[in-house]
Amino acid sequence: MEVIYVLLAISLSVSLLFLGVFIYNLKHGQFDDDYTPSVRILFEEKGKKQ
């Protein structure tokens, strides 16, 4: 039974670590896309027929 408590504590600490790293990267612009908007006009949209 004690093993379940240890595994639960480890899994919670690892998940909190990943959440912290994700929030850190989110605030420091890791997921900002500066390239795609500038080249989006070069690609033709498919599916729009008029």
The first five atom37 places (N, CA, C, CB, O) and aatype in JSON, in Angstrom:
{
  "aatype": [12, 6, 19, 9, 18, 19, 10, 10, 0, 9, 15, 10, 15, 19, 15, 10, 10, 13, 10, 7, 19, 13, 9, 18, 2, 10, 11, 8, 7, 5, 13, 3, 3, 3, 18, 16, 14, 15, 19, 1, 9, 10, 13, 6, 6, 11, 7, 11, 11, 5],
  "atom_mask": [
    [1, 1, 1, 1, 1],
    [1, 1, 1, 1, 1],
    [1, 1, 1, 1, 1],
    [1, 1, 1, 1, 1],
    [1, 1, 1, 1, 1],
    [1, 1, 1, 1, 1],
    [1, 1, 1, 1, 1],
    [1, 1, 1, 1, 1],
    [1, 1, 1, 1, 1],
    [1, 1, 1, 1, 1],
    [1, 1, 1, 1, 1],
    [1, 1, 1, 1, 1],
    [1, 1, 1, 1, 1],
    [1, 1, 1, 1, 1],
    [1, 1, 1, 1, 1],
    [1, 1, 1, 1, 1],
    [1, 1, 1, 1, 1],
    [1, 1, 1, 1, 1],
    [1, 1, 1, 1, 1],
    [1, 1, 1, 0, 1],
    [1, 1, 1, 1, 1],
    [1, 1, 1, 1, 1],
    [1, 1, 1, 1, 1],
    [1, 1, 1, 1, 1],
    [1, 1, 1, 1, 1],
    [1, 1, 1, 1, 1],
    [1, 1, 1, 1, 1],
    [1, 1, 1, 1, 1],
    [1, 1, 1, 0, 1],
    [1, 1, 1, 1, 1],
    [1, 1, 1, 1, 1],
    [1, 1, 1, 1, 1],
    [1, 1, 1, 1, 1],
    [1, 1, 1, 1, 1],
    [1, 1, 1, 1, 1],
    [1, 1, 1, 1, 1],
    [1, 1, 1, 1, 1],
    [1, 1, 1, 1, 1],
    [1, 1, 1, 1, 1],
    [1, 1, 1, 1, 1],
    [1, 1, 1, 1, 1],
    [1, 1, 1, 1, 1],
    [1, 1, 1, 1, 1],
    [1, 1, 1, 1, 1],
    [1, 1, 1, 1, 1],
    [1, 1, 1, 1, 1],
    [1, 1, 1, 0, 1],
    [1, 1, 1, 1, 1],
    [1, 1, 1, 1, 1],
    [1, 1, 1, 1, 1]
  ],
  "atom_positions": [
    [[0.82, -1.2, 0.0], [0.0, 0.0, 0.0], [0.86, 1.26, 0.0], [-0.93, 0.0, 1.21], [0.49, 2.29, -0.57]],
    [[2.01, 1.16, 0.64], [2.89, 2.33, 0.7], [3.46, 2.67, -0.67], [4.03, 2.09, 1.69], [3.78, 3.83, -0.95]],
    [[3.59, 1.66, -1.52], [4.13, 1.88, -2.86], [3.2, 2.78, -3.66], [4.35, 0.54, -3.59], [3.66, 3.59, -4.46]],
    [[1.91, 2.65, -3.47], [0.94, 3.49, -4.18], [1.13, 4.95, -3.8], [-0.5, 3.04, -3.88], [1.06, 5.83, -4.65]],
    [[1.37, 5.21, -2.53], [1.59, 6.59, -2.09], [2.88, 7.17, -2.67], [1.62, 6.66, -0.56], [2.93, 8.34, -3.04]],
    [[3.91, 6.35, -2.74], [5.18, 6.8, -3.31], [5.02, 7.09, -4.79], [6.29, 5.75, -3.08], [5.47, 8.12, -5.28]],
    [[4.37, 6.17, -5.51], [4.16, 6.37, -6.94], [3.26, 7.57, -7.21], [3.56, 5.12, -7.58], [3.48, 8.3, -8.18]],
    [[2.27, 7.78, -6.39], [1.39, 8.94, -6.54], [2.17, 10.24, -6.33], [0.22, 8.86, -5.55], [1.99, 11.2, -7.08]],
    [[3.01, 10.27, -5.33], [3.82, 11.46, -5.07], [4.79, 11.72, -6.22], [4.6, 11.31, -3.75], [4.98, 12.87, -6.62]],
    [[5.41, 10.67, -6.74], [6.35, 10.84, -7.84], [5.62, 11.32, -9.09], [7.08, 9.52, -8.13], [6.11, 12.22, -9.78]],
    [[4.47, 10.73, -9.39], [3.75, 11.14, -10.6], [3.23, 12.57, -10.49], [2.57, 10.18, -10.85], [3.25, 13.31, -11.48]],
    [[2.79, 12.97, -9.32], [2.35, 14.36, -9.15], [3.51, 15.34, -9.28], [1.68, 14.54, -7.79], [3.36, 16.41, -9.87]],
    [[4.66, 14.98, -8.74], [5.81, 15.89, -8.84], [6.3, 16.0, -10.28], [6.95, 15.41, -7.92], [6.68, 17.08, -10.72]],
    [[6.3, 14.89, -11.02], [6.72, 14.94, -12.42], [5.73, 15.75, -13.25], [6.86, 13.52, -13.0], [6.13, 16.54, -14.11]],
    [[4.44, 15.57, -13.0], [3.45, 16.33, -13.76], [3.52, 17.82, -13.43], [2.04, 15.81, -13.47], [3.36, 18.65, -14.33]],
    [[3.77, 18.16, -12.19], [3.94, 19.58, -11.84], [5.21, 20.15, -12.46], [3.98, 19.75, -10.32], [5.24, 21.32, -12.84]],
    [[6.24, 19.34, -12.56], [7.47, 19.79, -13.22], [7.21, 20.1, -14.7], [8.58, 18.73, -13.08], [7.63, 21.14, -15.2]],
    [[6.51, 19.19, -15.39], [6.2, 19.43, -16.8], [5.28, 20.63, -16.98], [5.57, 18.19, -17.41], [5.44, 21.39, -17.93]],
    [[4.33, 20.8, -16.08], [3.45, 21.97, -16.15], [4.24, 23.25, -15.96], [2.34, 21.87, -15.09], [4.01, 24.24, -16.66]],
    [[5.18, 23.25, -15.03], [6.02, 24.42, -14.81], [6.89, 24.75, -16.02], [0.0, 0.0, 0.0], [7.04, 25.92, -16.38]],
    [[7.46, 23.73, -16.63], [8.28, 23.94, -17.83], [7.42, 24.47, -18.97], [8.99, 22.64, -18.25], [7.86, 25.35, -19.72]],
    [[6.21, 23.93, -19.12], [5.31, 24.41, -20.17], [4.93, 25.87, -19.96], [4.04, 23.55, -20.21], [4.97, 26.64, -20.92]],
    [[4.58, 26.25, -18.76], [4.21, 27.64, -18.49], [5.41, 28.57, -18.68], [3.66, 27.78, -17.06], [5.25, 29.67, -19.2]],
    [[6.59, 28.13, -18.28], [7.8, 28.93, -18.49], [8.04, 29.18, -19.97], [9.02, 28.22, -17.88], [8.32, 30.31, -20.38]],
    [[7.92, 28.12, -20.78], [8.14, 28.27, -22.22], [7.04, 29.08, -22.86], [8.23, 26.9, -22.88], [7.29, 29.81, -23.82]],
    [[5.83, 28.98, -22.37], [4.72, 29.76, -22.9], [4.94, 31.25, -22.66], [3.41, 29.31, -22.27], [4.66, 32.06, -23.54]],
    [[5.43, 31.6, -21.49], [5.66, 33.01, -21.16], [6.89, 33.59, -21.85], [5.8, 33.17, -19.67], [6.99, 34.81, -22.01]],
    [[7.81, 32.75, -22.26], [9.04, 33.24, -22.9], [9.03, 33.1, -24.42], [10.22, 32.51, -22.34], [10.08, 33.18, -25.05]],
    [[7.85, 32.9, -25.01], [7.72, 32.97, -26.45], [8.16, 31.74, -27.21], [0.0, 0.0, 0.0], [8.42, 31.83, -28.41]],
    [[8.24, 30.61, -26.56], [8.68, 29.4, -27.25], [7.69, 28.98, -28.34], [8.86, 28.26, -26.25], [8.08, 28.41, -29.36]],
    [[6.41, 29.27, -28.13], [5.38, 28.81, -29.06], [4.91, 29.89, -30.01], [4.22, 28.27, -28.29], [3.92, 29.7, -30.72]],
    [[5.58, 31.02, -30.04], [5.22, 32.08, -30.99], [5.69, 31.7, -32.38], [5.83, 33.43, -30.56], [6.8, 31.21, -32.57]],
    [[4.83, 31.92, -33.35], [5.15, 31.57, -34.73], [5.3, 32.86, -35.53], [4.04, 30.64, -35.35], [4.3, 33.49, -35.89]],
    [[6.52, 33.24, -35.8], [6.78, 34.46, -36.55], [6.94, 34.2, -38.04], [8.02, 35.14, -36.02], [6.88, 35.13, -38.84]],
    [[7.14, 32.96, -38.43], [7.44, 32.65, -39.82], [6.19, 32.39, -40.64], [8.36, 31.46, -39.89], [6.08, 32.9, -41.76]],
    [[5.27, 31.63, -40.14], [4.11, 31.2, -40.92], [3.24, 32.36, -41.43], [3.27, 30.28, -40.1], [2.84, 32.32, -42.6]],
    [[2.91, 33.38, -40.63], [2.07, 34.44, -41.18], [2.68, 35.16, -42.38], [1.78, 35.44, -40.11], [1.95, 35.65, -43.24]],
    [[3.98, 35.23, -42.44], [4.61, 35.94, -43.56], [4.57, 35.15, -44.86], [6.04, 36.28, -43.22], [4.64, 35.74, -45.94]],
    [[4.47, 33.83, -44.79], [4.44, 33.03, -46.0], [3.07, 32.42, -46.27], [5.47, 31.94, -45.92], [2.91, 31.66, -47.23]],
    [[2.09, 32.72, -45.44], [0.76, 32.13, -45.61], [0.12, 32.54, -46.94], [-0.13, 32.54, -44.45], [-0.63, 31.76, -47.53]],
    [[0.4, 33.74, -47.41], [-0.19, 34.22, -48.65], [0.36, 33.45, -49.86], [0.06, 35.72, -48.82], [-0.27, 33.44, -50.92]],
    [[1.51, 32.81, -49.71], [2.1, 32.08, -50.82], [1.41, 30.74, -51.09], [3.55, 31.85, -50.56], [1.53, 30.19, -52.18]],
    [[0.71, 30.23, -50.1], [0.06, 28.93, -50.25], [-1.39, 29.11, -50.64], [0.16, 28.11, -48.95], [-2.1, 29.95, -50.09]],
    [[-1.83, 28.32, -51.6], [-3.18, 28.41, -52.09], [-4.12, 27.62, -51.18], [-3.25, 27.9, -53.54], [-3.82, 26.5, -50.78]],
    [[-5.26, 28.23, -50.87], [-6.23, 27.53, -50.04], [-6.99, 26.52, -50.89], [-7.21, 28.52, -49.36], [-7.46, 26.84, -51.99]],
    [[-7.11, 25.32, -50.38], [-7.81, 24.27, -51.11], [-9.19, 24.08, -50.5], [-7.0, 22.93, -51.1], [-9.38, 24.21, -49.29]],
    [[-10.13, 23.77, -51.36], [-11.47, 23.49, -50.88], [-12.47, 24.6, -51.14], [0.0, 0.0, 0.0], [-13.68, 24.38, -51.06]],
    [[-12.0, 25.79, -51.43], [-12.9, 26.91, -51.73], [-13.11, 27.0, -53.22], [-12.35, 28.24, -51.17], [-12.2, 27.38, -53.96]],
    [[-14.3, 26.65, -53.67], [-14.64, 26.75, -55.09], [-15.83, 27.69, -55.22], [-14.96, 25.33, -55.71], [-16.85, 27.51, -54.56]],
    [[-15.67, 28.67, -56.07], [-16.77, 29.62, -56.29], [-17.03, 29.81, -57.75], [-16.46, 30.96, -55.64], [-17.91, 30.57, -58.13]]
  ]
}
